[in-house]
Amino acid sequence: MRWLHTAMLASVTWYLMLPPPADGIPNRRLTFEPLSQWLMLDHFDSQRSCEAIRTKLIEQMPGSAIDTSRCVPSNAPELNRPKLQPGVG
């Protein structure tokens, strides 16, 4: 049974997601919006890979909207379908 659990975890994709922007306010994001409304910036094979890129982006762009990003598993119940941000990926 353990191998089945491992196989299920291996099939999970991780999304680096950014909340939608607040109209007219630079770098302000609507973090309270449901995850189904967030923008998918990229996808990864593991949480570790997603978090590593997120950390690197935060270091490269301190104080930017990327600070509000999250790594979300594709099987998260509150996630319907992420939208791909135009021009990314």
Residue pairs with C-beta under 8 A, 6 or more apart in sequence:
12 73
12 74
12 75
13 43
13 44
13 45
13 73
13 74
14 43
14 44
14 45
14 46
14 47
14 49
14 50
14 71
14 72
14 73
14 74
15 40
15 41
15 42
15 43
15 44
15 50
15 71
15 72
15 73
15 74
15 79
15 82
16 40
16 41
16 42
16 43
16 44
16 50
16 53
16 54
16 69
16 70
16 71
17 35
17 38
17 39
17 40
17 41
17 69
17 70
17 71
17 72
17 82
18 29
18 38
18 39
18 41
18 65
18 66
18 68
18 69
18 85
19 29
19 30
19 31
19 33
19 37
19 38
19 39
19 68
20 29
20 30
20 33
20 37
20 38
20 39
21 28
21 29
21 30
21 65
22 28
22 29
22 30
27 63
27 64
27 65
28 65
29 65
29 68
30 37
31 68
34 78
35 72
35 76
35 78
35 79
35 80
35 82
36 78
36 79
36 80
36 81
36 82
37 83
38 70
38 72
38 82
38 83
39 82
39 83
39 84
39 85
39 88
40 82
40 83
40 84
40 85
40 89
41 69
41 85
41 88
41 89
42 50
42 53
42 88
42 89
43 74
43 89
44 50
44 53
44 71
47 71
47 73
50 71
51 71
54 66
54 69
54 70
54 71
57 66
57 69
58 66
58 67
58 69
72 79
72 82
73 79
